Amino acid sequence: MSAPARRHLHVDPFSGASGDMWLGLAADLGADPGLLVSLPERLGLTAVEVSVGRARRAGLEAGRVEVAVRGEPSGTARRRGDVFEILDRAALPARAARWAARAFDLLFEAEGRIHGLPPGEVHLHEAAADDALVDIAGTALALDALGIESVSCGIPVPLGGGEVRSAHGTLPAPAPAAAALLEGVPVSGGPVARELVTPTGAAILRAVASRFGAAPPMRLERAGAGAGAFDDPERPNVLRGLLGVPLGAAGERALSVLSCAVDDMPPSDLPPLIDRLLAEGARDAFVQPIVMKKGRPGFLVTVLAEPQREEALAERLLADSTTLGVRVHRESRIEWARDTVSVPTPWGPVRVKRAIDSGGRIRRGMPEFEDVRAIADREGLSLDEVRRAARDAFSRQNGGAEEGGASRAPGDEPEEKR
């Protein structure tokens, strides 16, 4: 048994992005229509109906998802607590729930900055209407169901032009919330005089995309497109997406290695830097003492990351260390799958990280140190005593794998670890 393939989605918003375009793209890439059709019921939105079909935009075939709301008043507004109560009701899978929550957090933060209010006091109008709730939650649910773990976006993102109508009157495109959400993203004006990126589309993009630029190396599985409502005969109004598996994802991982050398940074600042890099999504981060030019002592900071995270991590290194430049190169790593199981000990359960080879055999297990330390502190035991008990329990469960043997994993899929 090998680790399940990790899927990557690269989106090309050459005609912008909106909520319905995201939904249409997910449907065109193979998401189960039933997930989207049944979503309003999960959200408790009884006046909403979702239909999944096809549409042509400037002669290009694309997926089309329409969200119809019966009798929704135009002045509908919701606070952050209202929105998250609805999302909680849907009991979305963990990754989908994170993406949806992130999108709405970004929306409330953007509107709060625009109106000078804390996010908790903001009332969202169009962006928290029933159809927008389905757009965001539905996109998150569908991308998760497709097994997509990472998303990148082509640049520049075209903003369009002209004017948009909102609850605050007629405004120039892009709407203020969309502009705020896209801060830091390479964008361009035009090429048409209409709104191309909506606040909902921008919020989804910022919530799921970890990299902006060219598509990463991957084995392409499927190309798709999601249609927007407007049909421009001169420019297909679609959001295009490329779905694939990053090269080396099945047993061989493509990694970005970022590094910088510093000789003017207080050593006490290095542990918080490592913590922030790991929180930013680094697979690993470590520091080595080195001797720099003129014999000065210094430190080499090295970060291992998925290629999609290298830009964000480079920015973190530049912001939180004294370096003025970050070196980046790509490596490949052959690895075994890993997962975590719980084993019983006389003092309570201990998590054990299992190593599983490409043939699906459990090769060894390592008790999680934090669990071992917690029991040792609570029971007044040595770390070694707790660790040996956990290893013995693991060995009994897995046919002697801890002693160097190998046993077959009983049908459970290992989760991806660093």
C-alpha positions as CSV (number, residue, x, y, z in Angstrom):
1,M,0.0,0.0,0.0
2,S,1.5,3.4,-1.0
3,A,0.4,6.8,0.2
4,P,-2.7,8.2,-1.7
5,A,-1.8,10.6,-4.5
6,R,-1.9,14.2,-3.6
7,R,-3.8,16.3,-6.2
8,H,-3.0,19.8,-7.1
9,L,-5.3,22.3,-8.9
10,H,-3.9,25.2,-11.0
11,V,-6.5,27.8,-11.9
12,D,-6.1,30.2,-14.8
13,P,-8.5,33.2,-14.2
14,F,-8.0,34.8,-17.6
15,S,-11.6,36.0,-17.4
16,G,-11.6,36.6,-13.7
17,A,-13.3,34.5,-10.9
18,S,-16.7,34.4,-9.3
19,G,-18.4,32.0,-7.0
20,D,-20.5,30.3,-9.7
21,M,-17.3,30.0,-11.9
22,W,-15.6,28.1,-9.0
23,L,-18.6,25.8,-8.6
24,G,-18.8,25.2,-12.3
25,L,-15.1,24.4,-12.5
26,A,-15.3,21.9,-9.7
27,A,-18.3,20.2,-11.4
28,D,-16.4,20.1,-14.7
29,L,-13.4,18.5,-13.0
30,G,-15.6,15.6,-11.8
31,A,-17.1,16.6,-8.5
32,D,-20.3,14.7,-7.6
33,P,-23.3,16.9,-8.6
34,G,-25.2,15.4,-5.7
35,L,-22.8,17.0,-3.2
36,L,-23.7,20.4,-4.6
37,V,-27.5,19.8,-5.0
38,S,-27.8,18.6,-1.5
39,L,-25.7,21.3,0.1
40,P,-28.5,23.8,0.7
41,E,-30.3,21.3,2.9
42,R,-27.0,20.7,4.9
43,L,-26.7,24.4,5.4
44,G,-30.3,24.8,6.4
45,L,-31.1,27.1,3.5
46,T,-34.6,26.0,2.6
47,A,-35.2,28.6,0.0
48,V,-32.2,27.6,-2.1
49,E,-32.0,25.2,-5.0
50,V,-28.8,24.2,-6.9
51,S,-28.7,22.9,-10.5
52,V,-25.6,21.4,-12.1
53,G,-25.3,21.4,-15.9
54,R,-23.4,22.6,-18.9
55,A,-23.0,25.9,-20.7
56,R,-21.2,27.4,-23.7
57,R,-19.3,30.6,-23.4
58,A,-17.9,32.1,-26.6
59,G,-18.2,28.6,-28.1
60,L,-16.3,26.9,-25.2
61,E,-18.0,24.1,-23.3
62,A,-17.9,24.5,-19.5
63,G,-19.5,23.3,-16.3
64,R,-22.3,25.5,-15.1
65,V,-23.8,25.6,-11.6
66,E,-26.7,27.9,-10.8
67,V,-27.9,28.8,-7.3
68,A,-31.5,29.9,-7.2
69,V,-32.9,31.7,-4.2
70,R,-36.6,32.0,-3.8
71,G,-37.9,35.2,-2.3
72,E,-34.6,36.3,-0.6
73,P,-34.9,40.0,0.4
74,S,-32.3,42.2,-1.3
75,G,-31.3,43.6,2.1
76,T,-30.2,40.3,3.6
77,A,-27.2,40.9,5.9
78,R,-25.3,38.6,8.2
79,R,-22.7,39.0,10.9
80,R,-19.7,36.7,11.3
81,G,-21.5,34.6,14.0
82,D,-24.5,34.1,11.8
83,V,-22.4,32.8,8.9
84,F,-20.3,30.4,11.1
85,E,-23.5,29.0,12.7
86,I,-24.7,28.1,9.2
87,L,-21.3,26.6,8.3
88,D,-21.2,24.6,11.5
89,R,-24.6,23.2,10.7
90,A,-23.3,21.6,7.5
91,A,-20.7,19.5,9.3
92,L,-18.3,19.9,6.3
93,P,-15.1,17.6,6.2
94,A,-12.2,19.2,8.0
95,R,-10.3,20.6,5.0
96,A,-13.5,21.9,3.4
97,A,-14.5,23.5,6.7
98,R,-11.1,25.2,7.0
99,W,-11.3,26.6,3.4
100,A,-14.8,27.9,3.9
101,A,-14.1,29.5,7.3
102,R,-10.9,31.1,5.8
103,A,-12.9,32.6,2.9
104,F,-15.4,34.2,5.2
105,D,-12.8,35.3,7.7
106,L,-11.1,37.1,4.8
107,L,-14.3,38.7,3.7
108,F,-15.2,40.0,7.1
109,E,-11.7,41.3,7.6
110,A,-11.7,43.1,4.3
111,E,-15.1,44.7,4.9
112,G,-14.0,45.6,8.4
113,R,-11.0,47.5,7.0
114,I,-13.1,49.2,4.4
115,H,-15.7,50.4,6.9
116,G,-13.4,50.9,9.9
117,L,-15.1,48.2,12.0
118,P,-13.9,45.1,13.8
119,P,-14.7,41.9,11.8
120,G,-17.2,40.8,14.5
121,E,-19.3,44.0,14.0
122,V,-19.4,43.9,10.2
123,H,-22.7,43.0,8.4
124,L,-22.1,41.4,5.0
125,H,-24.7,41.9,2.3
126,E,-24.2,40.3,-1.1
127,A,-21.1,38.3,0.2
128,A,-23.1,36.6,2.9
129,A,-26.4,36.1,1.0
130,D,-27.7,32.5,0.6
131,D,-26.2,32.1,-2.8
132,A,-22.7,33.3,-1.7
133,L,-22.9,30.8,1.2
134,V,-23.5,28.0,-1.2
135,D,-20.8,29.3,-3.6
136,I,-18.1,29.3,-0.8
137,A,-19.1,26.2,1.1
138,G,-19.9,24.3,-2.1
139,T,-16.5,25.1,-3.7
140,A,-14.7,24.0,-0.5
141,L,-16.7,20.8,-0.3
142,A,-16.2,19.9,-4.0
143,L,-12.5,20.6,-4.1
144,D,-12.0,18.5,-1.0
145,A,-14.1,15.7,-2.5
146,L,-11.8,15.8,-5.6
147,G,-8.8,15.1,-3.3
148,I,-7.3,18.5,-4.0
149,E,-4.7,19.3,-1.3
150,S,-3.1,22.4,-2.9
151,V,-4.1,25.2,-5.3
152,S,-2.0,27.6,-7.4
153,C,-3.2,30.5,-9.6
154,G,-1.9,32.0,-12.8
155,I,-1.0,35.7,-12.9
156,P,-1.7,38.5,-13.4
157,V,-5.4,38.2,-12.3
158,P,-7.5,40.5,-14.6
159,L,-9.8,42.8,-12.7
160,G,-11.9,44.2,-15.5
161,G,-13.4,47.7,-15.3
162,G,-16.5,49.7,-15.4
163,E,-18.9,49.9,-12.5
164,V,-20.6,47.5,-10.1
165,R,-23.8,47.9,-8.1
166,S,-23.7,47.0,-4.4
167,A,-25.6,47.7,-1.2
168,H,-23.5,50.8,-0.8
169,G,-24.3,52.2,-4.2
170,T,-22.6,52.2,-7.6
171,L,-18.8,51.6,-7.3
172,P,-15.9,51.3,-9.8
173,A,-14.8,47.7,-10.5
174,P,-13.3,45.9,-8.8
175,A,-15.5,46.3,-5.7
176,P,-13.6,47.5,-2.7
177,A,-13.8,44.2,-0.9
178,A,-12.4,42.3,-4.0
179,A,-9.5,44.8,-4.2
180,A,-8.7,44.4,-0.5
181,L,-8.8,40.7,-0.8
182,L,-6.4,40.7,-3.7
183,E,-3.7,42.8,-2.0
184,G,-0.3,41.3,-2.7
185,V,-1.5,39.4,-5.7
186,P,-0.2,40.4,-9.2
187,V,-3.2,41.9,-11.0
188,S,-4.0,43.9,-14.2
189,G,-6.8,46.1,-15.3
190,G,-9.2,45.2,-18.1
191,P,-9.2,43.7,-20.6
192,V,-13.0,44.4,-20.6
193,A,-15.1,47.1,-19.0
194,R,-17.1,44.9,-16.6
195,E,-16.4,43.3,-13.2
196,L,-14.3,40.2,-13.6
197,V,-13.4,39.3,-10.0
198,T,-16.2,39.4,-7.5
199,P,-15.6,39.5,-3.7
200,T,-16.8,35.9,-3.4
201,G,-14.5,34.8,-6.2
202,A,-11.6,36.6,-4.6
203,A,-12.3,35.3,-1.1
204,I,-12.3,31.7,-2.4
205,L,-9.1,32.3,-4.4
206,R,-7.2,33.7,-1.4
207,A,-8.6,30.9,0.9
208,V,-7.5,28.0,-1.2
209,A,-4.5,29.2,-3.3
210,S,-1.1,29.0,-1.7
211,R,1.0,30.1,-4.7
212,F,0.6,32.6,-7.5
213,G,2.5,32.1,-10.8
214,A,3.1,29.3,-13.3
215,A,1.7,25.9,-12.8
216,P,4.0,23.5,-10.9
217,P,5.4,20.3,-12.5
218,M,2.6,17.7,-12.3
219,R,1.1,14.8,-14.2
220,L,-2.0,16.3,-15.7
221,E,-5.2,14.3,-15.1
222,R,-7.9,16.5,-16.3
223,A,-8.6,20.0,-17.6
224,G,-11.9,21.8,-16.9
225,A,-13.7,25.1,-17.0
226,G,-16.4,26.8,-15.0
227,A,-18.8,29.2,-16.7
228,G,-19.9,32.5,-15.3
229,A,-23.4,34.0,-15.9
230,F,-22.3,36.5,-18.6
231,D,-21.7,35.3,-22.1
232,D,-19.1,37.5,-23.9
233,P,-18.8,36.4,-27.6
234,E,-15.3,37.8,-27.7
235,R,-13.9,36.3,-24.5
236,P,-15.0,33.0,-22.9
237,N,-16.3,33.9,-19.5
238,V,-14.9,30.8,-17.8
239,L,-12.5,29.9,-15.0
240,R,-10.1,27.3,-16.3
241,G,-8.4,24.7,-14.1
242,L,-5.8,22.0,-14.5
243,L,-6.0,19.1,-12.1
244,G,-3.1,16.7,-11.6
245,V,-0.7,14.9,-9.3
246,P,2.6,16.7,-8.5
247,L,5.6,15.0,-10.0
248,G,7.0,12.4,-7.6
249,A,3.9,12.4,-5.4
250,A,3.5,8.6,-5.2
251,G,6.5,7.6,-3.1
252,E,8.8,10.4,-4.3
253,R,8.1,13.9,-3.2
254,A,9.2,17.1,-4.9
255,L,10.5,19.5,-2.2
256,S,11.6,23.1,-2.2
257,V,14.6,23.8,-0.1
258,L,14.9,27.4,1.1
259,S,18.0,28.7,3.0
260,C,19.6,31.8,4.3
261,A,22.7,32.6,6.3
262,V,22.6,35.2,9.1
263,D,25.4,36.6,11.3
264,D,23.6,39.5,12.9
265,M,20.5,37.9,14.3
266,P,20.2,37.2,18.1
267,P,20.2,33.4,18.8
268,S,17.2,33.9,21.0
269,D,15.2,35.0,17.9
270,L,15.8,31.7,16.1
271,P,13.3,29.4,17.9
272,P,10.4,31.8,17.3
273,L,11.4,32.0,13.6
274,I,11.3,28.2,13.3
275,D,7.9,28.1,15.0
276,R,6.5,30.7,12.5
277,L,8.0,28.8,9.5
278,L,6.3,25.6,10.7
279,A,3.0,27.5,11.3
280,E,3.3,28.9,7.7
281,G,3.3,25.4,6.3
282,A,7.0,24.3,6.3
283,R,7.5,20.5,6.3
284,D,10.6,21.0,8.4
285,A,12.9,23.9,9.5
286,F,16.2,23.8,11.3
287,V,19.3,25.9,12.2
288,Q,22.9,25.0,11.9
289,P,25.9,26.9,13.3
290,I,28.4,28.0,10.5
291,V,31.5,30.1,10.1
292,M,31.0,32.9,7.6
293,K,33.4,35.2,5.8
294,K,36.1,36.9,7.9
295,G,35.6,34.1,10.5
296,R,32.4,35.5,11.8
297,P,30.1,32.9,13.5
298,G,26.6,32.7,12.1
299,F,23.6,30.4,11.5
300,L,22.3,28.7,8.4
301,V,18.5,28.5,8.4
302,T,17.1,25.7,6.2
303,V,13.4,25.2,5.3
304,L,11.8,22.2,3.6
305,A,8.5,22.8,1.9
306,E,6.0,21.8,-0.7
307,P,6.8,23.8,-3.9
308,Q,3.4,25.6,-3.6
309,R,4.5,27.1,-0.2
310,E,8.0,28.4,-1.2
311,E,6.9,31.9,-2.0
312,A,5.0,32.4,1.3
313,L,7.9,30.9,3.3
314,A,10.5,33.0,1.5
315,E,8.5,36.1,2.5
316,R,8.4,34.8,6.1
317,L,12.2,34.4,6.2
318,L,12.7,37.9,4.8
319,A,10.2,39.4,7.2
320,D,11.3,37.6,10.4
321,S,15.0,37.3,10.0
322,T,17.8,39.7,9.2
323,T,18.6,38.2,5.8
324,L,18.2,40.2,2.6
325,G,17.9,37.2,0.3
326,V,16.6,33.6,0.3
327,R,18.2,30.8,-1.8
328,V,15.6,28.3,-3.3
329,H,16.2,25.1,-5.1
330,R,14.2,21.9,-5.8
331,E,15.0,18.4,-4.6
332,S,13.2,15.1,-4.7
333,R,12.9,12.8,-1.7
334,I,12.0,9.1,-1.8
335,E,9.9,8.3,1.3
336,W,7.7,5.9,3.0
337,A,4.1,6.7,4.0
338,R,3.4,7.5,7.6
339,D,0.4,7.6,9.8
340,T,-0.4,7.7,13.5
341,V,-2.2,5.1,15.6
342,S,-3.0,4.9,19.3
343,V,-1.8,2.1,21.6
344,P,-2.8,1.3,25.2
345,T,-0.3,1.5,28.1
346,P,-1.0,0.9,31.8
347,W,-1.3,4.7,32.3
348,G,-3.3,5.6,29.2
349,P,-3.1,5.7,25.4
350,V,0.0,6.8,23.5
351,R,0.1,7.8,19.9
352,V,2.7,6.0,17.7
353,K,3.8,7.2,14.3
354,R,4.1,4.2,11.9
355,A,6.4,3.9,8.9
356,I,4.8,2.0,6.0
357,D,6.8,0.9,3.0
358,S,5.7,0.9,-0.6
359,G,4.4,-2.6,-0.2
360,G,2.0,-1.6,2.6
361,R,4.1,-3.2,5.3
362,I,4.5,-1.6,8.7
363,R,8.3,-1.3,9.2
364,R,8.5,0.5,12.6
365,G,6.8,2.8,15.0
366,M,7.9,5.7,17.1
367,P,5.9,6.8,20.2
368,E,5.0,10.5,20.1
369,F,7.3,12.3,22.6
370,E,4.6,14.7,23.8
371,D,2.3,11.8,24.8
372,V,5.2,10.0,26.5
373,R,6.3,13.1,28.4
374,A,2.7,13.9,29.6
375,I,2.3,10.4,31.1
376,A,5.8,10.5,32.6
377,D,5.1,13.8,34.3
378,R,1.7,12.8,35.5
379,E,2.7,9.4,36.8
380,G,6.1,10.2,38.1
381,L,7.8,7.8,35.7
382,S,10.9,7.9,33.5
383,L,10.5,8.7,29.8
384,D,12.2,5.4,28.9
385,E,9.7,3.4,31.0
386,V,6.7,4.9,29.2
387,R,8.3,4.7,25.9
388,R,9.1,1.0,26.3
389,A,5.6,0.2,27.3
390,A,4.3,2.0,24.2
391,R,6.7,0.1,22.0
392,D,5.8,-3.2,23.5
393,A,2.1,-2.5,22.9
394,F,2.8,-1.4,19.4
395,S,4.8,-4.6,18.7
396,R,2.0,-6.7,20.0
397,Q,-0.5,-5.0,17.7
398,N,1.7,-5.1,14.7
399,G,3.3,-8.5,14.7
400,G,6.8,-7.5,15.9
401,A,7.3,-4.6,13.6
402,E,9.1,-2.6,16.3
403,E,11.8,-5.3,16.6
404,G,12.7,-5.1,12.9
405,G,10.0,-7.3,11.4
406,A,7.3,-6.0,9.0
407,S,3.6,-6.5,9.1
408,R,0.9,-5.5,6.7
409,A,-1.2,-2.4,7.5
410,P,-4.8,-3.6,8.1
411,G,-6.4,-1.7,5.2
412,D,-6.1,1.8,6.7
413,E,-4.9,4.6,4.5
414,P,-1.9,6.4,6.0
415,E,-2.2,10.2,6.3
416,E,0.4,12.3,4.6
417,K,3.0,13.6,7.1
418,R,6.2,15.5,6.5
